[in-house]
Amino acid sequence: MKQCRFYCMKYICQFFCLLILCGCGSSVRYSYDVESALKSLDKVISHKELIEEQKENRIQRLRSSVDNAMSDFDRYYIYDNLFNEYFQYNIDSAIAYAHKKIELAKRSGDIVLFKDAVMDLAERYTMSGLYDATLNLFSEYESEWIDDARYLGIFNTVYSNLEKSSTDNVLSVKYGNKKEEYKRDFLSSLAKDDISRLFVQTDILLEDGRNREVLDLLLPWIEKNDPALEDKGVIYYTIARAYSMLGDKDNAILWYAKSAESDLLVPKYEYRSLYELASCLYEKNDIERAYTYITRSVEDAIQSNAQLHKQFSYQILPIISSSYNSFVAQKNRAIVYALLISLISLIILAILIIVLIRERNRVLIAEKLTKESNQRLQQLTEELQRNVRILKETDQVKDLYLGRYLNMCSEYIDGLEKYRTSLRKVAREGEDIISALKSKDFIEKALEDFYNQFDATFLDLFPDFIPQLNELLQEDKKVTYHSKERLLTTELRVLALIRLGVDDSVKIASFLRRSVSTVYNYRVKMRNASVCDRDAFEKRVMEIGSRQ
């Protein structure tokens, strides 16, 4: 019972500790796919140093190859690769290499290279929110590049972002009209198999609120195609936006996580997927994960010097940070409570252990006393059984001997009557009465009958006396006996009397009408013939018939 109380108290304490710790943790539950995507993203985030090291090694190899370039054309393409590596990784470096490309293109006089370099710089300006710089860059070349697809795409982006950010309704309409103009021209300039066409189509659908059509377009497309890692991030982000606008937060989280993983594997640190994911997780009350993601997003924005990225991240960072601080404070309080409960539990357990040790000692003492009592009880039981057997044997002896005694008395009275009758006859006939009285025939006949009765009675009481006696005797000293005779020799009668409890040689001699020395000699002879200890022989004889 006490042991049961001990375990109950232990499990109750553990339950309260778990309850407090669980209460301070996130209670958010995700589907298997979402949880797997988040865990995969967490793994990529934890490998940031390794991914950056691989990126820096590629950049370093490209830098080292600049000095070995044989011509400005070769050097231009090295700068182009460096620009691509830095494009969304480090904005300042990307702009610097774009300017280097422009200088080399001007020096070479190659208009194709020059247009490519200007487009790279314009795209970088546009993504950084430097719309005026983009417009100024093209102001003197617009007539030459008006039909270039990249040019149309850049201006589509510029006016689209100006429309969204403008607070002037008149300007907003103006920018909107420009955006539609460039978007239409841009879309028509793209080949059907150009992935940029897919991006423009989905962007149009999202602006029109046709989110289901976006999913119908992109989900089958990604099953059939395997886009580059840079493009995967954009496609997954577009799918996530569509799900988010449809109100399907779980699928939005799933695809934002996939998009963020793709971005960080490139790695590119100018993105929107990770802080959009942090915002979704915050709404789901997954504060700890949301804080981890928004913190990483801010770190990447600072590292890449992405101003727009910083702006978006800074908007949600204080909210998540405040909630995270509250979460941490709550968790710390819960840990303190858990520690207090654990301490109290340990004290209770220590007290219970002391009580149990004492109870155990008492139980051991009680078990020892019980064992001793059982042993004593067993001894008393065995002794009682022996006494019962003795009493039964005594009752049997009494009953048998009483019957034989009455029978012998009756026969003895009949014998005396016959003897008296024979004496009267002797007297009538004038014979010598003295001679008749001196005759021993009557006594011998009476003793013979008496001993025969004794032998028969004893063997009725102990039918196995002779076989059990032989077990105590040496092989050549065993008694030969025929059960039909039912008569004992004088030696056997001595042992029979000993079995009946008559161990005094004088009494035995008187009973058997023998001298004491004769009886003594019989007893010595039988002891010497025994296989056991001489002193224990007669004790063993007394146990014949009483062994179970």
ZADO-683481 format. One record per residue (C-alpha): residue number from 1; x, y, z. Coordinates in Angstrom, 3 decimals, always signed. Each point is the difference from the previous one (the first is absolute). Example, Ala and Ser with C-alpha at 12.3 -4.5 7.8 and 13.67 -1.06 7.14 Angstrom:
BEGIN
1, +12.300, -4.500, +7.800
2, +1.370, +3.440, -0.660
// end
This chain:
BEGIN
1, +0.000, +0.000, +0.000
2, +2.783, +2.389, +0.924
3, +1.910, -0.948, -3.108
4, -3.087, +0.806, -2.065
5, -0.226, +3.446, +1.640
6, +3.675, +0.557, -0.809
7, -0.466, -0.638, -3.720
8, -3.220, +2.028, -0.133
9, +1.762, +3.019, +1.515
10, +2.923, -0.420, -2.393
11, -2.182, -0.107, -3.115
12, -2.179, +2.903, +1.176
13, +3.089, +2.183, +0.411
14, +1.280, -0.964, -3.424
15, -3.410, +0.752, -1.508
16, -0.076, +3.529, +1.426
17, +3.547, +0.681, -1.222
18, -0.885, -1.143, -3.506
19, -3.221, +1.990, +0.102
20, +1.860, +3.213, +0.851
21, +2.729, -0.570, -2.590
22, -2.527, -0.862, -2.681
23, -2.001, +3.092, +0.897
24, +2.980, +2.244, -0.666
25, +0.842, -1.655, -3.338
26, -1.682, +0.318, -3.334
27, -3.333, -1.746, -0.252
28, -0.050, +0.331, -3.817
29, -0.509, -3.243, -1.882
30, +0.758, -0.285, -3.704
31, -0.704, -2.635, -2.589
32, +2.770, -2.452, -0.828
33, +0.955, +1.805, -3.255
34, +0.143, +3.421, +1.661
35, +2.005, -1.258, +2.969
36, +2.439, -1.779, -2.341
37, +0.447, +3.171, -2.076
38, +0.634, +2.099, +3.120
39, +2.515, -2.520, +1.350
40, +1.790, -0.040, -3.363
41, +0.137, +3.805, +0.044
42, +1.331, -0.033, +3.576
43, +2.761, -2.349, -1.137
44, +0.975, +2.353, -2.853
45, +0.031, +2.972, +2.402
46, +2.283, -1.905, +2.366
47, +2.440, -0.584, -2.900
48, +0.334, +3.694, -0.847
49, +3.768, +0.125, +0.515
50, +0.601, -3.024, -2.245
51, -2.225, +1.363, -2.801
52, +1.657, +3.429, +0.200
53, +3.447, -1.624, -0.031
54, -0.834, -1.822, -3.241
55, -1.341, +3.257, -1.476
56, +3.099, +1.969, +1.003
57, +2.249, -2.710, -1.443
58, -1.741, +0.321, -3.387
59, +0.333, +3.796, +0.158
60, +3.657, -0.234, +0.948
61, +0.731, -2.330, -2.907
62, -1.666, +2.494, -2.389
63, +1.965, +2.933, +1.443
64, +3.222, -1.937, -0.344
65, -0.743, -0.702, -3.669
66, -0.297, +3.743, -0.856
67, +3.779, +0.487, -0.077
68, +0.361, -2.988, -2.333
69, -2.550, +1.281, -2.523
70, +1.475, +0.245, -3.468
71, -2.290, +2.786, -1.286
72, -2.580, +2.567, +1.054
73, -2.640, -2.351, -1.356
74, +1.132, -2.790, +2.368
75, +0.227, +2.441, +2.878
76, -3.512, +1.257, -0.790
77, -1.505, -3.470, +0.385
78, +1.887, -0.546, +3.275
79, -1.500, +3.269, +1.261
80, -3.384, -1.191, -1.250
81, +0.320, -3.204, +2.055
82, +1.072, +1.985, +3.033
83, -2.993, +2.313, -0.493
84, -2.322, -3.020, -0.080
85, +1.582, -1.450, +3.143
86, -0.437, +3.319, +1.845
87, -3.356, +0.936, -1.580
88, -2.167, -0.764, +3.055
89, +2.844, -0.917, +2.327
90, +1.792, +3.341, +0.397
91, -1.619, +2.954, -1.773
92, +2.950, +2.418, +0.255
93, +2.354, -2.545, -1.575
94, -2.546, -0.811, -2.720
95, -0.312, +3.706, -0.928
96, +3.774, +0.355, +0.013
97, +0.462, -2.868, -2.477
98, -2.839, +1.322, -2.165
99, +1.923, +3.293, -0.338
100, +3.167, -1.953, -0.851
101, -1.920, -1.804, -2.730
102, -1.194, +3.350, -1.401
103, +3.556, +1.374, -0.073
104, +1.334, -3.072, -1.800
105, -2.926, +0.053, -2.468
106, +0.595, +3.691, -0.792
107, +3.705, -0.636, -0.466
108, -0.640, -2.924, -2.319
109, -2.691, +1.895, -1.957
110, -2.214, -3.098, +0.014
111, -3.615, +1.258, +0.125
112, -1.364, -3.461, +0.994
113, +2.299, -0.176, +3.023
114, -0.799, +3.617, +0.863
115, -3.780, -0.600, -0.096
116, +0.421, -3.148, +2.147
117, +2.053, +1.917, +2.598
118, -2.475, +2.904, +0.126
119, -2.892, -2.449, +0.385
120, +1.793, -1.731, +2.893
121, +0.514, +3.319, +1.770
122, -3.599, +1.063, -0.688
123, -1.370, -3.272, +1.385
124, +2.135, +0.414, +3.121
125, -1.168, +3.615, +0.453
126, -3.621, -1.051, -0.473
127, +0.207, -2.819, +2.547
128, +1.610, +2.435, +2.456
129, -2.865, +2.482, -0.403
130, +2.183, +2.567, -1.818
131, -2.659, +0.733, -2.610
132, +1.255, +3.509, -0.845
133, +3.483, -1.398, -0.603
134, -1.498, -2.610, -2.330
135, -1.992, +2.559, -1.971
136, +3.001, +2.350, -0.256
137, +2.184, -2.874, -1.175
138, -2.263, -0.626, -2.993
139, -0.980, +3.614, -0.743
140, +2.524, +0.472, -2.807
141, -0.295, -3.549, -1.419
142, -3.768, -0.590, -0.035
143, -0.379, +0.276, -3.721
144, +2.685, -2.588, -0.614
145, -1.261, -2.682, +2.431
146, -3.721, +0.490, -0.056
147, -0.609, -3.484, -1.417
148, +2.369, -1.850, +2.328
149, -1.875, -2.499, +2.193
150, +2.184, +0.642, +3.047
151, -0.561, +3.739, -0.419
152, -3.773, -0.474, -0.114
153, +0.110, -2.309, +3.013
154, +2.026, +2.498, +2.041
155, -2.393, +2.850, -0.783
156, -2.972, -2.208, +0.752
157, +1.489, -0.645, +3.444
158, +0.911, +3.638, +0.564
159, -3.468, +1.366, -0.731
160, -1.686, -2.872, +1.813
161, +1.928, +0.787, +3.181
162, -0.493, +3.758, -0.437
163, -3.742, -0.581, -0.277
164, -0.050, -2.023, +3.216
165, +2.130, +2.452, +1.975
166, -1.545, +3.261, -1.260
167, -2.278, +1.930, +2.354
168, -1.118, +2.385, -2.784
169, -3.086, -1.377, -1.756
170, +0.733, +1.885, -3.197
171, +3.555, -1.322, -0.159
172, -1.221, -3.445, +0.976
173, -2.341, -0.096, -3.006
174, +2.758, +1.328, -2.262
175, +2.433, -2.676, +1.244
176, -2.685, -2.637, -0.373
177, -0.598, +0.857, -3.625
178, +3.735, -0.075, -0.689
179, +0.262, -3.373, +1.745
180, -2.765, -1.521, -2.117
181, +1.598, +1.332, -3.162
182, +3.405, -1.461, +0.789
183, -1.483, -3.246, +1.353
184, -1.928, -0.592, -3.240
185, +3.063, +0.696, -2.135
186, +2.239, -2.048, +2.296
187, -2.303, -3.031, -0.111
188, -0.279, +0.109, -3.782
189, +3.801, +0.170, -0.343
190, +0.589, -3.212, +1.941
191, +0.201, -3.422, -1.604
192, -2.537, -2.578, +1.143
193, +2.673, -2.184, +1.586
194, +1.657, +2.920, +1.830
195, -0.435, -0.411, +3.766
196, -0.288, +3.802, +0.284
197, -3.279, -0.295, -1.916
198, -1.259, -2.335, +2.740
199, +0.953, +2.562, +2.662
200, -1.819, +2.820, -1.845
201, -3.121, -2.110, -0.526
202, -0.223, -0.957, +3.678
203, +0.648, +3.586, +1.049
204, -2.942, +1.148, -2.145
205, -2.241, -2.713, +1.444
206, +0.938, +0.937, +3.573
207, -0.728, +3.693, -0.651
208, -3.429, -0.970, -1.347
209, -0.689, -2.183, +3.052
210, -0.112, -3.148, -2.123
211, +1.957, -1.972, +2.587
212, -1.442, -3.430, -0.803
213, +1.101, +0.417, -3.641
214, +3.533, +0.716, +1.239
215, +0.026, -3.356, +1.793
216, -1.523, -1.766, -3.001
217, +2.800, +1.422, -2.131
218, +3.029, -0.443, +2.295
219, -0.648, -3.280, +1.839
220, -0.198, -2.148, -3.180
221, +2.918, +1.960, -1.505
222, +2.428, -0.763, +2.838
223, -0.951, -3.681, -0.154
224, +1.075, -0.122, -3.656
225, +3.042, +2.301, +0.201
226, +3.089, +0.279, +2.171
227, +0.873, +3.720, +0.121
228, +3.315, +1.380, +1.267
229, +0.374, +0.544, +3.731
230, -0.270, +3.816, -0.415
231, -3.281, -0.376, -1.902
232, -1.423, -2.555, +2.445
233, +0.043, +2.594, +2.762
234, -2.096, +2.397, -2.155
235, -2.471, -2.676, -1.144
236, -0.494, -1.398, +3.508
237, -0.469, +3.553, +1.330
238, -2.691, +0.693, -2.621
239, -1.846, -3.229, +0.949
240, +0.225, +0.957, +3.673
241, -1.469, +3.464, -0.749
242, -2.896, -1.595, -1.865
243, -0.788, -2.345, +2.883
244, +0.313, +2.875, +2.470
245, -2.439, +2.149, -1.983
246, -2.402, -2.959, -0.101
247, +0.173, -0.214, +3.817
248, +1.734, -3.419, +0.002
249, +2.637, +0.836, +2.614
250, +1.371, -3.519, +0.393
251, +0.841, -0.354, -3.693
252, +1.304, +3.568, -0.027
253, +2.419, -0.922, +2.809
254, +1.020, -3.162, -1.878
255, +0.929, +1.869, -3.212
256, +1.535, +3.007, +1.779
257, +2.262, -2.495, +1.808
258, +0.978, -1.655, -3.300
259, +0.659, +3.395, -1.575
260, +2.125, +1.172, +2.948
261, +2.000, -3.240, -0.107
262, +0.722, +0.484, -3.712
263, +1.045, +3.642, +0.554
264, +2.359, -0.873, +2.852
265, +1.578, -2.864, -1.919
266, +1.037, +2.308, -2.894
267, +0.659, +1.940, +2.270
268, -1.724, +3.291, -0.687
269, -0.733, +2.380, +2.836
270, -2.416, +2.333, -1.744
271, -3.304, -1.840, +0.247
272, -3.520, +0.238, +1.394
273, -0.830, -3.640, +0.710
274, +1.645, -0.354, +3.426
275, -1.521, +3.073, +1.627
276, -3.384, -0.760, -1.598
277, +0.328, -3.474, +1.573
278, +0.898, +1.575, +3.343
279, -3.152, +2.129, -0.214
280, -2.162, -3.090, -0.692
281, +1.559, -1.927, +2.891
282, -0.568, +2.963, +2.301
283, -3.687, -0.067, -0.912
284, +0.005, -3.742, +0.834
285, +1.545, +0.869, +3.399
286, +3.229, -1.868, -0.810
287, +1.936, +2.834, +1.638
288, +3.350, -1.712, +0.451
289, +0.324, -1.032, -3.644
290, -1.359, +3.340, -1.244
291, +2.654, +1.826, +2.052
292, +2.766, -2.250, -1.364
293, -1.066, +0.638, -3.595
294, -0.503, +3.763, +0.292
295, +3.360, +0.348, +1.753
296, +1.720, -1.901, -2.806
297, -1.877, +2.118, -2.548
298, +1.242, +3.245, +1.579
299, +3.566, -1.343, +0.195
300, -0.077, -0.874, -3.706
301, -1.447, +3.412, -0.912
302, +2.795, +1.745, +1.874
303, +2.657, -2.292, -1.481
304, -1.243, +0.524, -3.571
305, -0.870, +3.709, +0.561
306, -3.461, -0.613, -1.462
307, -1.900, +3.140, +0.980
308, -3.468, -1.201, -1.041
309, +0.625, -3.277, +1.752
310, +0.999, +1.876, +3.163
311, -3.117, +2.146, -0.244
312, -2.353, -2.979, -0.187
313, +1.852, -1.913, +2.737
314, +0.124, +2.968, +2.359
315, -3.783, +0.407, -0.227
316, -0.711, -3.378, +1.575
317, +3.175, -0.461, +2.091
318, -1.129, +2.111, +3.014
319, -3.325, -1.844, +0.184
320, +1.545, -3.455, -0.115
321, +2.875, +1.045, +2.254
322, -2.418, +1.298, +2.647
323, -2.023, -3.207, -0.124
324, +3.178, -2.043, +0.133
325, +1.204, +1.869, +3.086
326, -3.343, -0.718, +1.675
327, +0.284, -3.612, -1.106
328, +3.513, -0.305, +1.449
329, -1.078, +1.659, +3.255
330, -2.937, -2.390, +0.270
331, +2.265, -2.936, -0.755
332, +2.510, +1.121, +2.625
333, -2.772, +0.318, +2.576
334, -1.231, -3.456, -0.894
335, +3.531, -1.394, +0.370
336, +0.274, +1.630, +3.443
337, -3.359, -1.504, +0.987
338, +1.099, -3.356, -1.354
339, +3.242, +0.191, +1.980
340, -1.927, +0.895, +3.167
341, -2.394, -2.878, -0.531
342, +2.942, -2.290, -0.729
343, +1.703, +1.117, +3.212
344, -3.175, -0.550, +1.994
345, -0.410, -3.347, -1.708
346, +3.545, -0.981, +0.929
347, -0.637, +0.953, +3.616
348, -3.226, -2.000, +0.026
349, +1.733, -2.924, -1.664
350, +2.836, +0.172, +2.536
351, -2.535, -0.080, +2.838
352, -1.854, -2.871, -1.628
353, +3.263, -1.884, -0.503
354, +0.863, +0.400, +3.677
355, -3.492, -1.176, +0.973
356, +0.241, -2.911, -2.417
357, +3.407, -1.003, +1.363
358, -1.420, -0.023, +3.502
359, -3.032, -1.929, -1.143
360, +2.266, -2.382, -1.872
361, +2.037, -0.623, +3.126
362, -3.187, -0.644, +1.932
363, -1.177, -2.375, -2.693
364, +3.321, -1.839, +0.066
365, -0.206, -0.354, +3.782
366, -3.611, -1.137, -0.268
367, +0.953, -2.485, -2.718
368, +2.804, -1.342, +2.178
369, -2.331, -0.366, +2.979
370, -2.638, -1.589, -2.216
371, +2.557, -2.427, -1.385
372, +1.144, -0.938, +3.489
373, -3.630, -0.360, +1.115
374, -0.757, -2.179, -3.011
375, +2.999, -2.173, +0.743
376, -1.055, -0.309, +3.624
377, -3.573, -0.681, -1.077
378, +1.229, -2.673, -2.393
379, +2.010, -1.603, +2.803
380, -3.005, +0.094, +2.290
381, -2.164, -1.426, -2.778
382, +2.433, -2.846, -0.571
383, +0.217, -0.629, +3.722
384, -3.802, +0.068, +0.244
385, -0.250, -2.444, -2.883
386, +2.431, -2.304, +1.740
387, -1.980, +0.264, +3.217
388, -3.202, -0.672, -1.915
389, +1.585, -3.075, -1.562
390, +1.194, -1.120, +3.418
391, -3.455, +0.584, +1.441
392, -1.538, -1.937, -2.847
393, +2.494, -2.785, +0.538
394, -0.680, +0.116, +3.744
395, -3.731, -0.144, -0.632
396, +0.529, -2.910, -2.351
397, +2.151, -1.755, +2.605
398, -2.563, +0.704, +2.676
399, -2.857, -1.288, -2.096
400, +1.872, -3.053, -1.206
401, +1.507, -0.861, +3.326
402, -3.277, +0.597, +1.811
403, -1.697, -2.459, -2.302
404, +2.821, -2.492, +0.314
405, +0.139, +0.571, +3.765
406, -3.703, -0.728, +0.396
407, +0.363, -3.050, -2.220
408, +3.025, -1.214, +1.984
409, -1.798, +0.576, +3.310
410, -2.940, -2.008, -1.260
411, +2.276, -2.789, -1.223
412, +2.020, +0.133, +3.202
413, -3.231, -0.353, +2.089
414, -1.025, -2.898, -2.204
415, +3.445, -1.510, +0.532
416, -0.224, +0.386, +3.750
417, -3.450, -1.630, -0.055
418, +1.381, -2.895, -1.996
419, +2.987, -0.213, +2.314
420, -2.317, -0.003, +3.074
421, -2.164, -2.693, -1.595
422, +3.049, -2.126, -0.691
423, +1.142, +0.364, +3.630
424, -3.450, -1.151, +1.272
425, +0.218, -2.943, -2.300
426, +3.439, -0.840, +1.376
427, -1.313, +0.310, +3.528
428, -3.031, -2.252, -0.686
429, +2.060, -2.619, -1.605
430, +2.455, +0.033, +2.892
431, +2.969, +1.112, -1.979
432, +2.804, +2.086, +1.450
433, -1.080, +3.662, -0.044
434, +3.441, +1.247, +1.009
435, +1.575, -1.566, -3.056
436, -2.624, +1.666, -2.195
437, +0.613, +3.393, +1.593
438, +3.753, -0.321, -0.544
439, -0.486, -0.574, -3.753
440, +1.042, +3.024, -2.267
441, -2.105, -1.001, -2.940
442, -2.764, +2.446, +0.793
443, +2.334, +3.015, +0.430
444, +2.016, -0.798, -3.083
445, -3.149, -0.398, -2.001
446, -1.308, +3.352, +1.342
447, +3.308, +1.797, -0.797
448, +0.061, -1.493, -3.471
449, -3.494, +1.260, -0.644
450, +0.893, +3.392, +1.480
451, +3.086, +0.439, -2.182
452, -1.902, -1.136, -3.083
453, -2.657, +2.635, +0.763
454, +2.742, +2.638, +0.532
455, +1.719, -0.856, -3.292
456, -3.247, +0.071, -1.982
457, -1.103, +3.246, +1.619
458, +3.338, +1.739, -0.585
459, +0.156, -1.079, -3.630
460, -3.545, +1.223, -0.533
461, +1.095, +3.405, +1.310
462, +3.267, +0.068, -1.942
463, -0.373, -2.235, -3.076
464, +3.227, +1.424, -1.537
465, +2.078, -0.357, +3.147
466, +2.199, -2.838, -1.317
467, +0.704, +1.580, -3.473
468, +0.809, +3.378, +1.562
469, +2.169, -1.650, +2.640
470, +1.962, -1.774, -2.744
471, +0.764, +3.414, -1.531
472, +1.872, +0.798, +3.223
473, +1.995, -3.265, +0.031
474, +3.079, -1.125, -1.841
475, -0.545, -2.234, -3.021
476, +1.107, -3.221, +1.734
477, -1.892, +0.842, +3.181
478, -3.432, +0.553, -1.548
479, -2.913, -1.890, +1.555
480, -1.611, -2.817, -1.948
481, -3.704, +0.066, +0.614
482, -3.100, -1.553, -1.469
483, -3.047, +2.205, +0.401
484, -2.375, -2.965, +0.224
485, +1.617, -1.228, +3.238
486, -0.744, +3.236, +1.867
487, +2.460, -0.971, +2.755
488, +3.008, +1.905, +1.293
489, +3.272, -1.296, +1.383
490, +1.147, +1.094, +3.442
491, +2.400, +2.503, -1.600
492, -2.816, +1.466, -2.077
493, -2.262, +0.166, +3.072
494, +2.709, +2.040, +1.752
495, -0.004, +2.465, -2.922
496, -3.812, -0.076, -0.101
497, -0.160, +1.057, +3.644
498, +2.527, +2.752, -0.676
499, -2.233, +1.200, -2.875
500, -2.914, +0.081, +2.440
501, +2.014, +2.233, +2.315
502, +1.227, -2.609, +2.483
503, +3.776, +0.621, -0.023
504, +0.818, -1.128, +3.555
505, +1.843, -3.347, -0.179
506, -1.368, -1.113, +3.412
507, -3.594, +0.469, -1.143
508, +0.733, -1.678, -3.321
509, +1.628, -2.953, +1.812
510, -2.989, -0.351, +2.329
511, -2.434, +0.131, -2.947
512, +1.879, -2.628, -1.987
513, +0.899, -2.202, +2.977
514, +3.681, +0.407, -0.791
515, +2.948, +1.205, +2.002
516, +1.090, +3.615, -0.167
517, +3.402, -1.019, -1.377
518, -1.650, -1.987, -2.766
519, -2.109, +3.015, -1.006
520, +3.071, +2.245, +0.147
521, +1.947, -2.378, -2.243
522, -2.875, -0.017, -2.510
523, +0.001, +3.778, -0.112
524, +3.777, +0.218, -0.464
525, -0.120, -2.620, -2.718
526, -2.644, +1.931, -1.956
527, +1.857, +3.299, +0.374
528, +3.157, -1.590, -1.382
529, -1.950, -1.323, -2.977
530, -1.382, +3.409, -0.965
531, +1.181, +2.089, -2.988
532, -0.523, +3.268, +1.853
533, +1.655, +1.403, +3.090
534, -0.262, -2.440, +2.913
535, -1.313, +2.646, +2.358
536, -2.676, +1.050, -2.496
537, -1.165, -3.512, -0.844
538, -2.684, -0.395, +2.670
539, -1.220, +3.576, -0.698
540, -0.427, -0.967, -3.635
541, -1.852, -3.153, +1.106
542, -2.404, +2.155, +2.016
543, -0.773, +1.971, -3.197
544, -1.005, -3.103, -1.988
545, -3.572, +0.318, -1.191
546, -0.174, +3.731, +0.757
547, +1.975, +1.282, -3.053
548, -2.018, +1.503, -2.840
// end
